[in-house]
Amino acid sequence: MRVTRSMGRANRREYSNPLAVARATANAAAKNNVAVEINNRYKLPSASFIKLMKAAGCKFTFGTNNTGANDVGRCEYALQMVDECGLGEPNFWVPLAVGSTKAIDRKGDALK
């Protein structure tokens, strides 16, 4: 996170602390209903970050970043994180029901 001169001293100190940045990220994702990808190729995020995001109320998805048939995997890392972090069905993002509005419509100008 880039810290600008316009930020107060307290904010500058807060965002120089990686745990504070992680908590702020988790809280922002949860507040805005943004799903967090568990990426198999890059093995991200870490188990500790997933647990922090879970505690904040975030939802998760799986991703692979496959580039071709030779690197198709089975989401081994993501499945390991499910077990290690105690993730279950309520922790995963699901598409909106038919007739529901998009996030941009629900949040109005906040996302524009």
Biopython code that builds the backbone (N, CA, C, O; Angstrom):
import numpy as np
from Bio.PDB.StructureBuilder import StructureBuilder

atoms = [
    (1, "MET", "N", (0.837, -1.168, 0.000)),
    (1, "MET", "CA", (0.000, 0.000, 0.000)),
    (1, "MET", "C", (0.884, 1.234, 0.000)),
    (1, "MET", "O", (1.792, 1.367, 0.821)),
    (2, "ARG", "N", (0.612, 2.113, -0.912)),
    (2, "ARG", "CA", (1.396, 3.337, -1.010)),
    (2, "ARG", "C", (0.863, 4.355, -0.006)),
    (2, "ARG", "O", (-0.343, 4.589, 0.071)),
    (3, "VAL", "N", (1.745, 4.940, 0.739)),
    (3, "VAL", "CA", (1.372, 5.954, 1.721)),
    (3, "VAL", "C", (1.674, 7.315, 1.128)),
    (3, "VAL", "O", (2.797, 7.576, 0.697)),
    (4, "THR", "N", (0.678, 8.178, 1.104)),
    (4, "THR", "CA", (0.875, 9.504, 0.526)),
    (4, "THR", "C", (1.099, 10.536, 1.621)),
    (4, "THR", "O", (0.839, 10.273, 2.795)),
    (5, "ARG", "N", (1.583, 11.711, 1.233)),
    (5, "ARG", "CA", (1.816, 12.793, 2.191)),
    (5, "ARG", "C", (0.522, 13.298, 2.787)),
    (5, "ARG", "O", (0.535, 13.881, 3.871)),
    (6, "SER", "N", (-0.584, 13.094, 2.118)),
    (6, "SER", "CA", (-1.849, 13.607, 2.625)),
    (6, "SER", "C", (-2.365, 12.798, 3.816)),
    (6, "SER", "O", (-3.272, 13.245, 4.519)),
    (7, "MET", "N", (-1.805, 11.629, 4.044)),
    (7, "MET", "CA", (-2.240, 10.813, 5.177)),
    (7, "MET", "C", (-1.637, 11.367, 6.461)),
    (7, "MET", "O", (-0.498, 11.833, 6.471)),
    (8, "GLY", "N", (-2.401, 11.312, 7.531)),
    (8, "GLY", "CA", (-1.907, 11.783, 8.819)),
    (8, "GLY", "C", (-0.826, 10.867, 9.363)),
    (8, "GLY", "O", (-0.623, 9.760, 8.865)),
    (9, "ARG", "N", (-0.137, 11.341, 10.389)),
    (9, "ARG", "CA", (0.944, 10.549, 10.980)),
    (9, "ARG", "C", (0.453, 9.211, 11.525)),
    (9, "ARG", "O", (1.129, 8.194, 11.372)),
    (10, "ALA", "N", (-0.703, 9.205, 12.151)),
    (10, "ALA", "CA", (-1.229, 7.955, 12.705)),
    (10, "ALA", "C", (-1.455, 6.939, 11.587)),
    (10, "ALA", "O", (-1.100, 5.769, 11.731)),
    (11, "ASN", "N", (-2.042, 7.379, 10.475)),
    (11, "ASN", "CA", (-2.271, 6.472, 9.359)),
    (11, "ASN", "C", (-0.964, 5.976, 8.766)),
    (11, "ASN", "O", (-0.848, 4.804, 8.407)),
    (12, "ARG", "N", (0.024, 6.861, 8.661)),
    (12, "ARG", "CA", (1.310, 6.467, 8.119)),
    (12, "ARG", "C", (1.924, 5.358, 8.970)),
    (12, "ARG", "O", (2.438, 4.373, 8.441)),
    (13, "ARG", "N", (1.865, 5.525, 10.278)),
    (13, "ARG", "CA", (2.415, 4.495, 11.181)),
    (13, "ARG", "C", (1.616, 3.206, 11.062)),
    (13, "ARG", "O", (2.182, 2.115, 10.994)),
    (14, "GLU", "N", (0.307, 3.344, 11.039)),
    (14, "GLU", "CA", (-0.554, 2.168, 10.978)),
    (14, "GLU", "C", (-0.256, 1.329, 9.738)),
    (14, "GLU", "O", (-0.182, 0.103, 9.821)),
    (15, "TYR", "N", (-0.083, 1.992, 8.578)),
    (15, "TYR", "CA", (0.116, 1.253, 7.350)),
    (15, "TYR", "C", (1.559, 0.838, 7.118)),
    (15, "TYR", "O", (1.862, 0.222, 6.096)),
    (16, "SER", "N", (2.448, 1.159, 8.038)),
    (16, "SER", "CA", (3.798, 0.621, 7.954)),
    (16, "SER", "C", (3.857, -0.722, 8.672)),
    (16, "SER", "O", (4.879, -1.406, 8.625)),
    (17, "ASN", "N", (2.777, -1.101, 9.332)),
    (17, "ASN", "CA", (2.671, -2.360, 10.051)),
    (17, "ASN", "C", (1.938, -3.368, 9.157)),
    (17, "ASN", "O", (0.755, -3.179, 8.877)),
    (18, "PRO", "N", (2.609, -4.432, 8.703)),
    (18, "PRO", "CA", (1.975, -5.389, 7.790)),
    (18, "PRO", "C", (0.695, -6.020, 8.344)),
    (18, "PRO", "O", (-0.240, -6.280, 7.586)),
    (19, "LEU", "N", (0.641, -6.268, 9.649)),
    (19, "LEU", "CA", (-0.576, -6.848, 10.219)),
    (19, "LEU", "C", (-1.737, -5.865, 10.147)),
    (19, "LEU", "O", (-2.875, -6.264, 9.897)),
    (20, "ALA", "N", (-1.457, -4.590, 10.363)),
    (20, "ALA", "CA", (-2.508, -3.568, 10.252)),
    (20, "ALA", "C", (-3.022, -3.484, 8.818)),
    (20, "ALA", "O", (-4.223, -3.333, 8.593)),
    (21, "VAL", "N", (-2.121, -3.581, 7.861)),
    (21, "VAL", "CA", (-2.516, -3.556, 6.452)),
    (21, "VAL", "C", (-3.368, -4.784, 6.131)),
    (21, "VAL", "O", (-4.378, -4.670, 5.437)),
    (22, "ALA", "N", (-2.972, -5.951, 6.629)),
    (22, "ALA", "CA", (-3.732, -7.177, 6.392)),
    (22, "ALA", "C", (-5.133, -7.062, 6.988)),
    (22, "ALA", "O", (-6.112, -7.445, 6.348)),
    (23, "ARG", "N", (-5.233, -6.540, 8.201)),
    (23, "ARG", "CA", (-6.554, -6.377, 8.837)),
    (23, "ARG", "C", (-7.415, -5.375, 8.074)),
    (23, "ARG", "O", (-8.610, -5.603, 7.880)),
    (24, "ALA", "N", (-6.818, -4.272, 7.643)),
    (24, "ALA", "CA", (-7.568, -3.274, 6.884)),
    (24, "ALA", "C", (-8.060, -3.866, 5.561)),
    (24, "ALA", "O", (-9.186, -3.600, 5.142)),
    (25, "THR", "N", (-7.226, -4.659, 4.912)),
    (25, "THR", "CA", (-7.596, -5.313, 3.660)),
    (25, "THR", "C", (-8.742, -6.283, 3.888)),
    (25, "THR", "O", (-9.708, -6.295, 3.124)),
    (26, "ALA", "N", (-8.642, -7.098, 4.934)),
    (26, "ALA", "CA", (-9.691, -8.063, 5.257)),
    (26, "ALA", "C", (-11.009, -7.362, 5.562)),
    (26, "ALA", "O", (-12.062, -7.773, 5.074)),
    (27, "ASN", "N", (-10.953, -6.323, 6.356)),
    (27, "ASN", "CA", (-12.172, -5.601, 6.715)),
    (27, "ASN", "C", (-12.810, -4.935, 5.499)),
    (27, "ASN", "O", (-14.033, -4.934, 5.362)),
    (28, "ALA", "N", (-11.987, -4.370, 4.616)),
    (28, "ALA", "CA", (-12.515, -3.728, 3.408)),
    (28, "ALA", "C", (-13.151, -4.755, 2.482)),
    (28, "ALA", "O", (-14.215, -4.501, 1.918)),
    (29, "ALA", "N", (-12.517, -5.907, 2.320)),
    (29, "ALA", "CA", (-13.070, -6.957, 1.455)),
    (29, "ALA", "C", (-14.406, -7.454, 2.012)),
    (29, "ALA", "O", (-15.373, -7.613, 1.266)),
    (30, "ALA", "N", (-14.456, -7.698, 3.315)),
    (30, "ALA", "CA", (-15.691, -8.175, 3.931)),
    (30, "ALA", "C", (-16.803, -7.129, 3.824)),
    (30, "ALA", "O", (-17.936, -7.460, 3.472)),
    (31, "LYS", "N", (-16.486, -5.893, 4.121)),
    (31, "LYS", "CA", (-17.479, -4.807, 4.098)),
    (31, "LYS", "C", (-18.073, -4.635, 2.707)),
    (31, "LYS", "O", (-19.260, -4.336, 2.572)),
    (32, "ASN", "N", (-17.264, -4.819, 1.681)),
    (32, "ASN", "CA", (-17.702, -4.592, 0.306)),
    (32, "ASN", "C", (-18.069, -5.867, -0.447)),
    (32, "ASN", "O", (-18.248, -5.846, -1.665)),
    (33, "ASN", "N", (-18.179, -6.978, 0.284)),
    (33, "ASN", "CA", (-18.565, -8.266, -0.320)),
    (33, "ASN", "C", (-17.660, -8.663, -1.482)),
    (33, "ASN", "O", (-18.129, -9.105, -2.531)),
    (34, "VAL", "N", (-16.356, -8.497, -1.275)),
    (34, "VAL", "CA", (-15.367, -8.869, -2.288)),
    (34, "VAL", "C", (-14.803, -10.233, -1.929)),
    (34, "VAL", "O", (-14.283, -10.425, -0.830)),
    (35, "ALA", "N", (-14.904, -11.178, -2.853)),
    (35, "ALA", "CA", (-14.379, -12.517, -2.602)),
    (35, "ALA", "C", (-12.860, -12.527, -2.722)),
    (35, "ALA", "O", (-12.286, -11.763, -3.498)),
    (36, "VAL", "N", (-12.216, -13.392, -1.953)),
    (36, "VAL", "CA", (-10.766, -13.538, -1.939)),
    (36, "VAL", "C", (-10.413, -14.832, -2.666)),
    (36, "VAL", "O", (-10.910, -15.904, -2.320)),
    (37, "GLU", "N", (-9.554, -14.725, -3.672)),
    (37, "GLU", "CA", (-9.151, -15.911, -4.429)),
    (37, "GLU", "C", (-8.044, -16.656, -3.702)),
    (37, "GLU", "O", (-7.056, -16.055, -3.281)),
    (38, "ILE", "N", (-8.210, -17.957, -3.558)),
    (38, "ILE", "CA", (-7.131, -18.836, -3.094)),
    (38, "ILE", "C", (-6.511, -19.394, -4.371)),
    (38, "ILE", "O", (-7.137, -20.180, -5.082)),
    (39, "ASN", "N", (-5.272, -18.982, -4.658)),
    (39, "ASN", "CA", (-4.647, -19.266, -5.930)),
    (39, "ASN", "C", (-3.713, -20.463, -5.849)),
    (39, "ASN", "O", (-2.756, -20.475, -5.076)),
    (40, "ASN", "N", (-4.009, -21.465, -6.660)),
    (40, "ASN", "CA", (-3.248, -22.707, -6.644)),
    (40, "ASN", "C", (-1.844, -22.544, -7.224)),
    (40, "ASN", "O", (-0.890, -23.108, -6.687)),
    (41, "ARG", "N", (-1.703, -21.793, -8.292)),
    (41, "ARG", "CA", (-0.398, -21.658, -8.945)),
    (41, "ARG", "C", (0.610, -20.936, -8.053)),
    (41, "ARG", "O", (1.744, -21.389, -7.900)),
    (42, "TYR", "N", (0.198, -19.818, -7.469)),
    (42, "TYR", "CA", (1.120, -19.006, -6.682)),
    (42, "TYR", "C", (1.056, -19.282, -5.184)),
    (42, "TYR", "O", (1.784, -18.682, -4.394)),
    (43, "LYS", "N", (0.169, -20.204, -4.809)),
    (43, "LYS", "CA", (0.009, -20.601, -3.404)),
    (43, "LYS", "C", (-0.197, -19.367, -2.514)),
    (43, "LYS", "O", (0.510, -19.146, -1.531)),
    (44, "LEU", "N", (-1.193, -18.584, -2.909)),
    (44, "LEU", "CA", (-1.554, -17.365, -2.190)),
    (44, "LEU", "C", (-3.047, -17.338, -1.932)),
    (44, "LEU", "O", (-3.801, -17.916, -2.714)),
    (45, "PRO", "N", (-3.493, -16.715, -0.907)),
    (45, "PRO", "CA", (-2.751, -16.151, 0.213)),
    (45, "PRO", "C", (-2.288, -17.243, 1.170)),
    (45, "PRO", "O", (-2.628, -18.415, 1.004)),
    (46, "SER", "N", (-1.516, -16.850, 2.165)),
    (46, "SER", "CA", (-1.025, -17.805, 3.158)),
    (46, "SER", "C", (-2.164, -18.239, 4.071)),
    (46, "SER", "O", (-3.215, -17.600, 4.123)),
    (47, "ALA", "N", (-1.941, -19.326, 4.782)),
    (47, "ALA", "CA", (-2.953, -19.818, 5.722)),
    (47, "ALA", "C", (-3.278, -18.765, 6.780)),
    (47, "ALA", "O", (-4.442, -18.590, 7.139)),
    (48, "SER", "N", (-2.273, -18.072, 7.275)),
    (48, "SER", "CA", (-2.538, -17.064, 8.314)),
    (48, "SER", "C", (-3.396, -15.924, 7.769)),
    (48, "SER", "O", (-4.266, -15.415, 8.475)),
    (49, "PHE", "N", (-3.162, -15.519, 6.518)),
    (49, "PHE", "CA", (-3.971, -14.455, 5.928)),
    (49, "PHE", "C", (-5.394, -14.947, 5.658)),
    (49, "PHE", "O", (-6.353, -14.201, 5.852)),
    (50, "ILE", "N", (-5.534, -16.191, 5.214)),
    (50, "ILE", "CA", (-6.864, -16.760, 4.989)),
    (50, "ILE", "C", (-7.642, -16.793, 6.305)),
    (50, "ILE", "O", (-8.825, -16.453, 6.333)),
    (51, "LYS", "N", (-6.993, -17.195, 7.380)),
    (51, "LYS", "CA", (-7.670, -17.230, 8.681)),
    (51, "LYS", "C", (-8.096, -15.835, 9.121)),
    (51, "LYS", "O", (-9.186, -15.661, 9.666)),
    (52, "LEU", "N", (-7.245, -14.848, 8.887)),
    (52, "LEU", "CA", (-7.584, -13.464, 9.224)),
    (52, "LEU", "C", (-8.775, -12.999, 8.384)),
    (52, "LEU", "O", (-9.692, -12.367, 8.906)),
    (53, "MET", "N", (-8.763, -13.309, 7.091)),
    (53, "MET", "CA", (-9.857, -12.930, 6.204)),
    (53, "MET", "C", (-11.148, -13.656, 6.607)),
    (53, "MET", "O", (-12.227, -13.063, 6.585)),
    (54, "LYS", "N", (-11.038, -14.910, 6.965)),
    (54, "LYS", "CA", (-12.213, -15.670, 7.409)),
    (54, "LYS", "C", (-12.812, -15.024, 8.657)),
    (54, "LYS", "O", (-14.029, -14.862, 8.745)),
    (55, "ALA", "N", (-11.975, -14.658, 9.614)),
    (55, "ALA", "CA", (-12.448, -14.038, 10.851)),
    (55, "ALA", "C", (-13.145, -12.706, 10.580)),
    (55, "ALA", "O", (-14.042, -12.311, 11.325)),
    (56, "ALA", "N", (-12.736, -12.016, 9.517)),
    (56, "ALA", "CA", (-13.352, -10.735, 9.156)),
    (56, "ALA", "C", (-14.680, -10.933, 8.426)),
    (56, "ALA", "O", (-15.439, -9.982, 8.240)),
    (57, "GLY", "N", (-14.957, -12.177, 8.011)),
    (57, "GLY", "CA", (-16.218, -12.458, 7.325)),
    (57, "GLY", "C", (-16.125, -12.503, 5.817)),
    (57, "GLY", "O", (-17.143, -12.421, 5.130)),
    (58, "CYS", "N", (-14.913, -12.632, 5.289)),
    (58, "CYS", "CA", (-14.731, -12.681, 3.844)),
    (58, "CYS", "C", (-15.208, -14.014, 3.272)),
    (58, "CYS", "O", (-15.268, -15.029, 3.966)),
    (59, "LYS", "N", (-15.541, -13.977, 2.002)),
    (59, "LYS", "CA", (-15.875, -15.175, 1.233)),
    (59, "LYS", "C", (-14.693, -15.491, 0.323)),
    (59, "LYS", "O", (-13.892, -14.611, 0.008)),
    (60, "PHE", "N", (-14.587, -16.749, -0.099)),
    (60, "PHE", "CA", (-13.439, -17.209, -0.873)),
    (60, "PHE", "C", (-13.857, -17.862, -2.183)),
    (60, "PHE", "O", (-14.985, -18.335, -2.324)),
    (61, "THR", "N", (-12.926, -17.883, -3.143)),
    (61, "THR", "CA", (-13.060, -18.607, -4.399)),
    (61, "THR", "C", (-11.742, -19.329, -4.656)),
    (61, "THR", "O", (-10.736, -19.040, -4.008)),
    (62, "PHE", "N", (-11.746, -20.261, -5.595)),
    (62, "PHE", "CA", (-10.523, -20.935, -6.032)),
    (62, "PHE", "C", (-10.092, -20.354, -7.373)),
    (62, "PHE", "O", (-10.929, -19.998, -8.203)),
    (63, "GLY", "N", (-8.777, -20.262, -7.578)),
    (63, "GLY", "CA", (-8.237, -19.837, -8.861)),
    (63, "GLY", "C", (-6.980, -20.632, -9.169)),
    (63, "GLY", "O", (-6.322, -21.140, -8.260)),
    (64, "THR", "N", (-6.645, -20.741, -10.452)),
    (64, "THR", "CA", (-5.490, -21.562, -10.831)),
    (64, "THR", "C", (-4.445, -20.821, -11.660)),
    (64, "THR", "O", (-3.270, -21.187, -11.625)),
    (65, "ASN", "N", (-4.841, -19.797, -12.398)),
    (65, "ASN", "CA", (-3.934, -19.106, -13.323)),
    (65, "ASN", "C", (-3.321, -20.061, -14.335)),
    (65, "ASN", "O", (-2.163, -19.896, -14.719)),
    (66, "ASN", "N", (-4.079, -21.049, -14.767)),
    (66, "ASN", "CA", (-3.578, -21.972, -15.779)),
    (66, "ASN", "C", (-3.321, -21.221, -17.075)),
    (66, "ASN", "O", (-4.075, -20.324, -17.454)),
    (67, "THR", "N", (-2.242, -21.606, -17.746)),
    (67, "THR", "CA", (-1.918, -20.979, -19.027)),
    (67, "THR", "C", (-2.043, -21.942, -20.191)),
    (67, "THR", "O", (-1.946, -21.532, -21.348)),
    (68, "GLY", "N", (-2.256, -23.206, -19.902)),
    (68, "GLY", "CA", (-2.392, -24.194, -20.964)),
    (68, "GLY", "C", (-2.670, -25.565, -20.399)),
    (68, "GLY", "O", (-2.750, -25.754, -19.185)),
    (69, "ALA", "N", (-2.815, -26.516, -21.295)),
    (69, "ALA", "CA", (-3.162, -27.881, -20.889)),
    (69, "ALA", "C", (-2.079, -28.538, -20.031)),
    (69, "ALA", "O", (-2.376, -29.445, -19.254)),
    (70, "ASN", "N", (-0.826, -28.090, -20.163)),
    (70, "ASN", "CA", (0.275, -28.721, -19.435)),
    (70, "ASN", "C", (0.343, -28.332, -17.961)),
    (70, "ASN", "O", (1.051, -28.977, -17.188)),
    (71, "ASP", "N", (-0.379, -27.293, -17.563)),
    (71, "ASP", "CA", (-0.283, -26.896, -16.154)),
    (71, "ASP", "C", (-1.632, -26.916, -15.437)),
    (71, "ASP", "O", (-1.814, -26.251, -14.417)),
    (72, "VAL", "N", (-2.563, -27.679, -15.975)),
    (72, "VAL", "CA", (-3.866, -27.806, -15.313)),
    (72, "VAL", "C", (-3.670, -28.629, -14.046)),
    (72, "VAL", "O", (-3.139, -29.739, -14.086)),
    (73, "GLY", "N", (-4.094, -28.081, -12.950)),
    (73, "GLY", "CA", (-3.993, -28.784, -11.676)),
    (73, "GLY", "C", (-5.361, -29.118, -11.129)),
    (73, "GLY", "O", (-6.373, -28.995, -11.819)),
    (74, "ARG", "N", (-5.376, -29.532, -9.908)),
    (74, "ARG", "CA", (-6.627, -29.907, -9.260)),
    (74, "ARG", "C", (-6.893, -29.066, -8.022)),
    (74, "ARG", "O", (-7.591, -29.501, -7.105)),
    (75, "CYS", "N", (-6.346, -27.883, -7.997)),
    (75, "CYS", "CA", (-6.519, -26.957, -6.863)),
    (75, "CYS", "C", (-5.994, -27.557, -5.563)),
    (75, "CYS", "O", (-6.600, -27.394, -4.504)),
    (76, "GLU", "N", (-4.864, -28.252, -5.652)),
    (76, "GLU", "CA", (-4.304, -28.908, -4.480)),
    (76, "GLU", "C", (-4.052, -27.938, -3.332)),
    (76, "GLU", "O", (-4.386, -28.238, -2.186)),
    (77, "TYR", "N", (-3.464, -26.771, -3.628)),
    (77, "TYR", "CA", (-3.176, -25.801, -2.574)),
    (77, "TYR", "C", (-4.476, -25.298, -1.947)),
    (77, "TYR", "O", (-4.594, -25.222, -0.724)),
    (78, "ALA", "N", (-5.438, -24.959, -2.782)),
    (78, "ALA", "CA", (-6.712, -24.449, -2.271)),
    (78, "ALA", "C", (-7.394, -25.491, -1.381)),
    (78, "ALA", "O", (-7.927, -25.153, -0.324)),
    (79, "LEU", "N", (-7.378, -26.728, -1.800)),
    (79, "LEU", "CA", (-7.990, -27.778, -0.985)),
    (79, "LEU", "C", (-7.232, -27.976, 0.331)),
    (79, "LEU", "O", (-7.843, -28.255, 1.363)),
    (80, "GLN", "N", (-5.917, -27.833, 0.297)),
    (80, "GLN", "CA", (-5.113, -27.897, 1.526)),
    (80, "GLN", "C", (-5.517, -26.760, 2.462)),
    (80, "GLN", "O", (-5.645, -26.966, 3.669)),
    (81, "MET", "N", (-5.720, -25.560, 1.909)),
    (81, "MET", "CA", (-6.110, -24.406, 2.725)),
    (81, "MET", "C", (-7.513, -24.577, 3.308)),
    (81, "MET", "O", (-7.780, -24.110, 4.415)),
    (82, "VAL", "N", (-8.408, -25.238, 2.580)),
    (82, "VAL", "CA", (-9.750, -25.528, 3.106)),
    (82, "VAL", "C", (-9.620, -26.321, 4.393)),
    (82, "VAL", "O", (-10.252, -25.988, 5.396)),
    (83, "ASP", "N", (-8.803, -27.369, 4.372)),
    (83, "ASP", "CA", (-8.601, -28.200, 5.566)),
    (83, "ASP", "C", (-7.871, -27.443, 6.663)),
    (83, "ASP", "O", (-8.301, -27.442, 7.817)),
    (84, "GLU", "N", (-6.766, -26.801, 6.304)),
    (84, "GLU", "CA", (-5.919, -26.137, 7.292)),
    (84, "GLU", "C", (-6.607, -24.946, 7.967)),
    (84, "GLU", "O", (-6.355, -24.657, 9.136)),
    (85, "CYS", "N", (-7.468, -24.268, 7.228)),
    (85, "CYS", "CA", (-8.103, -23.047, 7.750)),
    (85, "CYS", "C", (-9.546, -23.268, 8.195)),
    (85, "CYS", "O", (-10.217, -22.335, 8.637)),
    (86, "GLY", "N", (-10.014, -24.499, 8.077)),
    (86, "GLY", "CA", (-11.373, -24.801, 8.525)),
    (86, "GLY", "C", (-12.451, -24.118, 7.703)),
    (86, "GLY", "O", (-13.466, -23.682, 8.246)),
    (87, "LEU", "N", (-12.238, -24.021, 6.397)),
    (87, "LEU", "CA", (-13.234, -23.395, 5.533)),
    (87, "LEU", "C", (-14.331, -24.390, 5.186)),
    (87, "LEU", "O", (-14.068, -25.571, 4.962)),
    (88, "GLY", "N", (-15.551, -23.900, 5.146)),
    (88, "GLY", "CA", (-16.683, -24.736, 4.786)),
    (88, "GLY", "C", (-17.570, -24.012, 3.795)),
    (88, "GLY", "O", (-17.259, -22.900, 3.367)),
    (89, "GLU", "N", (-18.661, -24.634, 3.435)),
    (89, "GLU", "CA", (-19.565, -24.074, 2.427)),
    (89, "GLU", "C", (-19.961, -22.624, 2.698)),
    (89, "GLU", "O", (-20.003, -21.837, 1.753)),
    (90, "PRO", "N", (-20.256, -22.227, 3.944)),
    (90, "PRO", "CA", (-20.649, -20.832, 4.173)),
    (90, "PRO", "C", (-19.531, -19.815, 3.910)),
    (90, "PRO", "O", (-19.792, -18.617, 3.808)),
    (91, "ASN", "N", (-18.297, -20.291, 3.802)),
    (91, "ASN", "CA", (-17.159, -19.391, 3.585)),
    (91, "ASN", "C", (-16.879, -19.114, 2.113)),
    (91, "ASN", "O", (-15.954, -18.365, 1.798)),
    (92, "PHE", "N", (-17.661, -19.702, 1.203)),
    (92, "PHE", "CA", (-17.387, -19.549, -0.218)),
    (92, "PHE", "C", (-18.422, -18.681, -0.907)),
    (92, "PHE", "O", (-19.617, -18.736, -0.615)),
    (93, "TRP", "N", (-17.912, -17.870, -1.840)),
    (93, "TRP", "CA", (-18.754, -16.993, -2.636)),
    (93, "TRP", "C", (-19.596, -17.833, -3.576)),
    (93, "TRP", "O", (-19.120, -18.818, -4.140)),
    (94, "VAL", "N", (-20.851, -17.436, -3.740)),
    (94, "VAL", "CA", (-21.725, -18.065, -4.730)),
    (94, "VAL", "C", (-22.333, -16.951, -5.581)),
    (94, "VAL", "O", (-22.547, -15.843, -5.088)),
    (95, "PRO", "N", (-22.612, -17.234, -6.844)),
    (95, "PRO", "CA", (-23.201, -16.209, -7.714)),
    (95, "PRO", "C", (-24.551, -15.742, -7.173)),
    (95, "PRO", "O", (-25.206, -16.444, -6.403)),
    (96, "LEU", "N", (-24.949, -14.547, -7.591)),
    (96, "LEU", "CA", (-26.239, -14.001, -7.186)),
    (96, "LEU", "C", (-27.383, -14.826, -7.755)),
    (96, "LEU", "O", (-27.257, -15.438, -8.815)),
    (97, "ALA", "N", (-28.481, -14.834, -7.048)),
    (97, "ALA", "CA", (-29.678, -15.518, -7.526)),
    (97, "ALA", "C", (-30.230, -14.773, -8.743)),
    (97, "ALA", "O", (-29.956, -13.589, -8.938)),
    (98, "VAL", "N", (-31.000, -15.479, -9.546)),
    (98, "VAL", "CA", (-31.626, -14.868, -10.712)),
    (98, "VAL", "C", (-32.473, -13.689, -10.249)),
    (98, "VAL", "O", (-33.254, -13.811, -9.306)),
    (99, "GLY", "N", (-32.317, -12.557, -10.911)),
    (99, "GLY", "CA", (-33.086, -11.373, -10.565)),
    (99, "GLY", "C", (-32.391, -10.454, -9.571)),
    (99, "GLY", "O", (-32.842, -9.329, -9.354)),
    (100, "SER", "N", (-31.300, -10.913, -8.965)),
    (100, "SER", "CA", (-30.563, -10.055, -8.042)),
    (100, "SER", "C", (-29.778, -9.021, -8.828)),
    (100, "SER", "O", (-29.500, -9.208, -10.012)),
    (101, "THR", "N", (-29.427, -7.945, -8.175)),
    (101, "THR", "CA", (-28.679, -6.895, -8.852)),
    (101, "THR", "C", (-27.178, -7.091, -8.666)),
    (101, "THR", "O", (-26.741, -7.802, -7.761)),
    (102, "LYS", "N", (-26.412, -6.464, -9.517)),
    (102, "LYS", "CA", (-24.964, -6.493, -9.420)),
    (102, "LYS", "C", (-24.510, -5.628, -8.253)),
    (102, "LYS", "O", (-25.253, -4.761, -7.794)),
    (103, "ALA", "N", (-23.296, -5.861, -7.773)),
    (103, "ALA", "CA", (-22.746, -5.080, -6.664)),
    (103, "ALA", "C", (-22.735, -3.605, -6.990)),
    (103, "ALA", "O", (-23.024, -2.780, -6.124)),
    (104, "ILE", "N", (-22.410, -3.259, -8.212)),
    (104, "ILE", "CA", (-22.332, -1.839, -8.596)),
    (104, "ILE", "C", (-23.706, -1.180, -8.452)),
    (104, "ILE", "O", (-23.803, 0.002, -8.125)),
    (105, "ASP", "N", (-24.766, -1.955, -8.697)),
    (105, "ASP", "CA", (-26.118, -1.404, -8.530)),
    (105, "ASP", "C", (-26.506, -1.295, -7.076)),
    (105, "ASP", "O", (-27.185, -0.343, -6.694)),
    (106, "ARG", "N", (-26.094, -2.245, -6.253)),
    (106, "ARG", "CA", (-26.429, -2.226, -4.817)),
    (106, "ARG", "C", (-25.651, -1.155, -4.076)),
    (106, "ARG", "O", (-26.173, -0.562, -3.132)),
    (107, "LYS", "N", (-24.403, -0.891, -4.484)),
    (107, "LYS", "CA", (-23.535, 0.054, -3.777)),
    (107, "LYS", "C", (-23.652, 1.475, -4.322)),
    (107, "LYS", "O", (-23.138, 2.410, -3.707)),
    (108, "GLY", "N", (-24.308, 1.653, -5.446)),
    (108, "GLY", "CA", (-24.465, 2.991, -5.999)),
    (108, "GLY", "C", (-23.128, 3.612, -6.378)),
    (108, "GLY", "O", (-22.285, 2.962, -6.995)),
    (109, "ASP", "N", (-22.943, 4.860, -6.009)),
    (109, "ASP", "CA", (-21.745, 5.599, -6.396)),
    (109, "ASP", "C", (-20.485, 5.137, -5.677)),
    (109, "ASP", "O", (-19.384, 5.533, -6.059)),
    (110, "ALA", "N", (-20.619, 4.317, -4.654)),
    (110, "ALA", "CA", (-19.439, 3.887, -3.876)),
    (110, "ALA", "C", (-18.445, 3.136, -4.728)),
    (110, "ALA", "O", (-17.247, 3.184, -4.450)),
    (111, "LEU", "N", (-18.898, 2.442, -5.757)),
    (111, "LEU", "CA", (-17.996, 1.639, -6.587)),
    (111, "LEU", "C", (-17.689, 2.287, -7.929)),
    (111, "LEU", "O", (-17.024, 1.676, -8.765)),
    (112, "LYS", "N", (-18.148, 3.489, -8.150)),
    (112, "LYS", "CA", (-17.934, 4.134, -9.462)),
    (112, "LYS", "C", (-16.743, 5.062, -9.401)),
    (112, "LYS", "O", (-16.403, 5.695, -10.400)),
]
sb = StructureBuilder()
sb.init_structure("model")
sb.init_model(0)
sb.init_chain("A")
sb.init_seg("    ")
for serial, (resi, resn, name, xyz) in enumerate(atoms, 1):
    if name == "N":
        sb.init_residue(resn, " ", resi, " ")
    sb.init_atom(name, np.array(xyz, "f"), 0.0, 1.0, " ", f" {name:<3s}", serial, name[0])
structure = sb.get_structure()
